[in-house]
């Protein structure tokens, strides 16, 4: 099985396709600014679950975020969990620099 992941900026998501299928096997939706990319929802088609599609989405999206020098906000539980299990990506996580308090 071959998983190919590509950015679809017009749809604001990464798409994973398996073995050249035209329909995405999984998607990772995002909101992007010039400094930050927030991953808000990840979905893998049930027939492709457990086959590495989600991991391929996360790895490609995070590698591209690193290359673009973007901070990552993982509001999606899948991305948050994946990053927690892969410490080599934890340096990408957004840290609030605000000193404001109540």
Residue pairs with C-beta under 8 A, 6 or more apart in sequence:
1 18
1 19
1 51
1 52
2 18
2 19
2 20
3 16
3 17
3 18
3 25
3 51
3 52
3 53
3 56
4 16
4 17
4 20
5 14
5 15
5 16
5 17
5 56
5 57
5 60
5 61
6 14
6 15
6 17
7 14
7 61
7 64
8 14
8 15
9 32
12 29
12 30
12 31
12 32
13 27
13 28
13 29
13 30
14 27
14 28
14 30
14 57
14 60
14 61
15 24
15 26
15 27
16 24
16 25
16 26
16 27
16 44
16 53
16 56
16 57
17 23
17 24
17 25
18 25
18 48
18 51
18 53
24 45
25 44
25 45
25 48
25 53
26 42
26 43
26 44
26 45
26 48
26 53
26 54
26 56
26 57
27 41
27 42
27 43
27 57
28 39
28 41
28 42
28 57
28 58
28 61
28 76
28 79
29 39
29 40
29 41
29 42
29 76
30 37
30 38
30 39
30 40
30 61
31 37
31 38
31 40
32 38
32 70
35 70
35 71
36 70
36 71
36 72
36 73
36 94
37 61
37 65
37 70
37 71
37 72
37 73
38 72
38 73
38 74
38 75
39 61
39 72
39 73
39 74
39 75
39 76
39 79
40 75
40 76
41 76
42 54
42 57
42 58
42 76
42 78
42 79
44 53
44 54
44 57
45 53
54 78
54 82
55 82
58 78
58 79
58 82
58 83
58 86
62 72
62 83
62 89
62 92
65 71
65 72
65 92
66 89
66 92
70 92
71 92
71 93
71 94
71 95
72 79
72 83
72 89
72 92
72 93
72 94
73 93
73 94
74 80
74 83
74 93
82 89
83 89
83 90
83 92
83 93
84 90
